[in-house]
Amino acid sequence: MRRVVRRTAINTYAKMVAIGPNRRIKRLTVESCLTLDINRLIRERVVLPGSLTRGIMYWNNAVGERAVSITYEADLNHPASSWLNLGYVKWRSSTGQPHEIDQRLPLTTTRPHLGGWRWWFLDGGCRVGRIYLLPDGDQFRARLALELVYSSQYGNPQTSP
């Protein structure tokens, strides 16, 4: 079964966040990265628990043009051995040559108190619901592994609620 998923605009530029009145530190924000949310993928039936699925995911830029496409294959037949395989091409900034990337992400489940199953990506032994790809990165990783921050963490205290 082949599914095509369209995604909304993604800002692919790093944002500068302020810390204190006189100091500025460059920190990448989650808003500047491509994001994969396992719960959203399941909710939108891109990947289906209990089956093998494959297709192409698209992200569009601010003007609606296709910016990124990623092929995927997911095996969610057995919770203990589930995975999501991603294939995409990144252009190396140093050489301008394409670099094919094939990344296999292990998945796991937990059983919430009220029943059902909750799916997670495994990154470095930690369960995470979302993984991120840096604008110049080669691998999807967890927010803490990439040291990403939320832009709202560094908002102006006078304008923040």
VOGU-3710 file (C-alpha; in Angstrom, 3 decimals, decimal comma):
1> mrrvvrrtai> 0,000/0,000/0,000  1,480/3,373/-1,005  0,392/6,520/0,776  1,239/10,109/-0,023  1,204/12,610/2,812  1,413/16,369/2,390  2,884/18,485/5,130  2,606/22,181/5,862  5,316/24,797/5,538  8,493/24,297/7,529
11> ntyakmvaig> 10,953/27,060/8,307  14,349/25,522/7,614  16,500/28,314/8,991  18,088/28,457/12,411  16,708/31,142/14,649  18,743/33,335/16,936  17,411/33,378/20,470  18,316/35,929/23,098  19,498/35,120/26,587  19,819/38,186/28,780
21> pnrrikrltv> 20,087/41,783/27,617  23,725/41,714/26,461  24,329/38,127/25,410  23,176/36,240/22,306  23,647/32,526/21,808  22,915/30,698/18,588  20,540/27,883/19,410  18,509/25,894/16,941  14,814/25,674/17,657  12,461/22,792/17,017
31> escltldinr> 10,513/25,141/14,736  13,507/25,309/12,381  13,638/21,521/11,875  11,630/18,903/10,029  9,540/16,990/12,557  8,184/13,451/12,631  5,535/12,728/15,270  4,754/9,001/15,623  1,305/9,658/17,115  0,374/11,978/14,248
41> lirervvlpg> 1,617/9,431/11,693  -0,647/6,805/13,267  -3,608/9,190/13,698  -3,402/10,197/10,019  -3,038/6,519/9,046  0,364/7,020/7,417  1,648/4,059/9,416  -0,745/1,438/10,712  -0,205/-0,689/13,830  -0,339/-4,371/12,938
51> sltrgimywn> 0,788/-3,914/9,339  3,601/-3,088/6,936  3,147/0,269/5,176  5,236/2,307/2,754  4,926/5,550/0,855  6,281/9,061/0,458  5,980/11,998/2,862  6,230/15,566/1,532  6,966/18,857/3,236  6,088/22,100/1,460
61> navgeravsi> 7,765/25,481/1,839  5,970/28,722/2,700  4,769/29,276/-0,890  3,419/25,749/-1,244  6,240/24,277/-3,329  7,548/20,835/-2,454  10,692/21,310/-0,360  11,484/17,817/0,971  10,315/14,307/0,195  11,113/11,230/2,232
71> tyeadlnhpa> 10,273/7,658/1,334  9,313/5,449/4,233  8,586/1,852/5,094  7,185/0,911/8,485  6,721/-2,503/10,075  4,413/-2,285/13,083  3,395/-5,964/13,105  5,171/-6,877/16,351  5,608/-4,132/18,967  8,890/-5,605/20,242
81> sswlnlgyvk> 10,540/-5,527/16,796  8,839/-2,600/15,036  10,727/-0,050/12,959  10,378/2,879/10,585  12,857/3,096/7,716  13,411/6,506/6,084  15,155/7,190/2,785  16,027/10,666/1,543  18,676/12,651/-0,301  20,590/15,538/1,265
91> wrsstgqphe> 22,846/17,851/-0,734  26,286/18,247/0,800  27,031/21,935/1,177  30,792/21,357/0,854  30,699/19,518/-2,492  27,211/20,215/-3,830  26,799/16,499/-4,445  23,765/14,452/-3,404  24,156/12,086/-0,471  21,605/9,281/-0,066
101> idqrlplttt> 20,569/8,552/3,501  18,844/5,421/4,746  17,874/5,596/8,420  16,151/2,848/10,385  14,386/4,019/13,532  13,364/1,416/16,107  9,869/1,751/17,576  8,450/0,501/20,840  5,165/0,597/22,712  3,868/1,173/26,207
111> rphlggwrww> 0,502/0,280/27,639  -1,263/3,323/29,180  -3,281/2,804/32,350  -6,614/3,243/30,544  -5,773/0,662/27,877  -4,610/0,639/24,294  -1,060/1,109/23,050  1,174/4,161/22,855  3,881/4,144/20,202  7,342/5,688/20,621
121> fldggcrvgr> 10,537/6,214/18,657  13,644/4,884/20,397  16,616/7,242/20,282  19,663/6,375/22,341  17,608/4,105/24,590  15,025/6,822/25,322  11,390/6,795/24,247  10,354/9,936/22,378  7,189/10,864/20,532  8,851/13,270/18,088
131> iyllpdgdqf> 12,134/13,283/16,239  13,760/16,150/14,365  16,018/16,638/11,354  18,308/19,672/11,521  18,426/21,881/8,407  21,972/20,676/7,733  21,653/17,313/9,526  21,802/13,775/8,210  19,814/11,886/10,844  16,505/12,329/12,645
141> rarlalelvy> 17,139/12,515/16,389  15,360/13,427/19,628  15,127/17,060/20,729  17,450/16,636/23,685  20,030/14,712/21,648  20,196/17,651/19,206  20,104/20,226/22,046  17,111/21,962/20,462  15,061/24,565/22,277  11,568/25,965/21,745
151> ssqygnpqts> 11,448/29,542/20,483  8,944/30,342/23,264  11,603/29,526/25,886  13,452/32,700/25,004  10,603/35,101/24,418  10,497/38,612/25,802  9,133/38,324/29,368  7,185/41,574/28,908  5,281/40,209/25,886  4,985/36,580/27,018
161> p> 1,751/35,603/28,813
//
